[in-house]
Amino acid sequence: MKNQNRSDYTIKTTDKALTTISKHANLNEPETVKQFIANKQNVSEGYKKALCIAYNKYCQYYKIEWEMPLYKLATKIRRIPTTENIEKLIARAGKTLSLKLRISKETGLRPIEIHMLKVKDIDTDQRTIYPTTAKNGSARTLKISSNLSVTLQNHISTNKLNQNDKLFRGDAERYGKYYRQMRNSLAKKLNNQTLKTIRLYDFRHYYATRLYAKTRDILFVQQQMGHRQLRTTLIYVQLLNLNDDEWTCKTANNVTQATQLIENGFEYVAEKDGTMLFRKRK
């Protein structure tokens, strides 16, 4: 897999899956592997499919014939977390974890992409991130807030990182583990079970739906998300929540005020009694 230029993350997850299978079945006997996967309890169809894909790589390498079972992923419509809950999680997290979550919220980067970031991928002067895109996705340039840019610069300086250094130590798997521990602890403390349902990937979904709500430009969202297939991006149109309490409303009495609002992401709604009404998603 390394010779095929597969990522370290893919190699690691494949190795983990094969190790799991080998503890319960003979890797050189496909029927025992099929039986183990089929009879595995309390796991999703997606997990079974992942085990099959990993074993398929093993069979291809060792030229073992087997017919890969078909496990279809159930279609799930994810609920997008509210801004309030996103901010609660960021505020609760430790310094480094909080920084990662803020990057995810503002850029929609996948957890693996955050851990692939190097210092040279960050331009704090231009407030821009140039990530290495995972899953063979399209390259993109992502803008960040001035506040996040300053925090990133402080992180780089404090840790004395060089241009070719990784921005964060560790890997995406450990990142996920620490996040879940923090999230579950906060959910228990606040007696808010909704928090417990928010996955790291939901930060990415949050970014995508908010970006589409703001721009109504599905092709731009596709580019910013690094999707090669438009049908992947179209999922976020379905996830968009249009509740009225998700909007911030502003008024403008002249062209200058209206221009400032538009430049800050507000959209024109209507005019009443000479006052222009604008709104922007929270």
Secondary structure, DSSP 8 states (H G I E B T S, - for coil): -TTTT--HHHHHHHHHHHHHHHTTS-TT-HHHHHHHHHH--S--HHHHHHHHHHHHHHHHHHT-------------------HHHHHHHHHHS-HHHHHHHHHHHHH---HHHHHH-BGGGEETTTTEE----STT-----EE--HHHHHHHHHHHHHTT--TTSBSSSS-HHHHHHHHHHHHHHHHHHHT-TTGGG--HHHHHHHHHHHHHHHH--HHHHHHHHT-S-HHHHHHHHHH----GGGEEEEEESSHHHHHHHHHTT-EEEEEETTEEEEEEE-
